[in-house]
Amino acid sequence: MSGKRNLELYFHIPFCVRKCNYCDFLSFSGDEKTKASYMDALFREVREKAGNYTDYQVVSVFVGGGTPSVVSERDMAALLSTVRECFVLREDAEITIEVNPGTVTLEKLKEYRKAGFNRLSIGLQSADDGELRQIGRIHTYGQFLDTYGWALDAGFENINVDIMSALPGQSLASYVTTLKKLISLPKPPVHISAYSLILEEGTVLMDRYERGELVLPDEETDRAMYEETGRILEDHGYHRYEISNYALPGFACRHNVGYWTRTDYVGFGIGAASLVGEVRFRNDADLAGYLEDPSGREADREELTIEQQMEETMFLGLRLTAGVDRAAFQTRFKTTVEKVYGDVINANIRDGLLRYTDDGERLCLTEKGLSLSNYVMAQFIF
Ligand code: SF4
């Protein structure tokens, strides 16, 4: 045992080929010069801030975006070298990079592997090219198949594929076809993230919706898609370990489980959020300012109150199907979860939305609670 505390690192790469129609993430297209300057700024930020974390060992690295794969593989390798140089990186650390079909080659993926990435997250969203066009993705299902095959050839075994439900024009049957195509691949992905589309302000899809030009699946179909996801994937050996995440045994995303169990993490790059000790802080989202002074601008910083820490422990912990560990809550807050949330817990147990595990050690959402998770979790906010 090293005696060091665990730390997760996140790197935000904001560049994409072009904006998808549903996207409200901090992402935009950028020319090669801007990308190179951004990566230089990122290396500088790591060097300037790493000294704050000498008591920590890094257990996971996640390079997300945006589309990290639009940046050169050389820069990605340099990013991991900088991390190794500046932090104690545990030998068995999970090191993920997000990629999109249409932005990688076999050679690029081999370079990622050589650099030390050991997990890949591929954005597919749908196996139906018409649905992909509707949501403005840059790729086809055929390009996904190429990417997936190259990822395996490059030696990646730990691969996540993102899919989406409730897309414009999507039927339950076409959604199920996407799922079935994925699990029928000669070597299916070990991890699948399946999120439902949420229309966000300021996106192309929201504009179309407001003009009455968008046909979306109704709520009942949306619910049926969620239920089918669980049923089909669980029949094929996947375990739903979080509301929208499914993994074969041993392949839950350690980085994301860390977020949900409130492991300390530090985000680098514009808009990146961090939680260290009980302090939440976030980098400013302004690109020009970041390129000038990558460590100098914070958008906000707040020390969490005990109430906020309890709220987060509950609504993040309940995202996991394993639920909230009652003993850990008690050790941490010197009171029981029932003393703080007794009324909420009892009401939700009565409504069939929450339950205790058989050994009584954990509190978790029921099957019904999983599909009404936002409603349940909101009740844990003071
Ligand atoms: S690839 Fe992802 S981050 Fe980029 S525009 Fe599309 S949804 Fe947004």
Residues whose N, C-alpha, C, O or C-beta is under 5 A from the ligand:
A	BS01	SF4	C16 R18 K19 C20 C23 F25 S27 G65 G66 T67
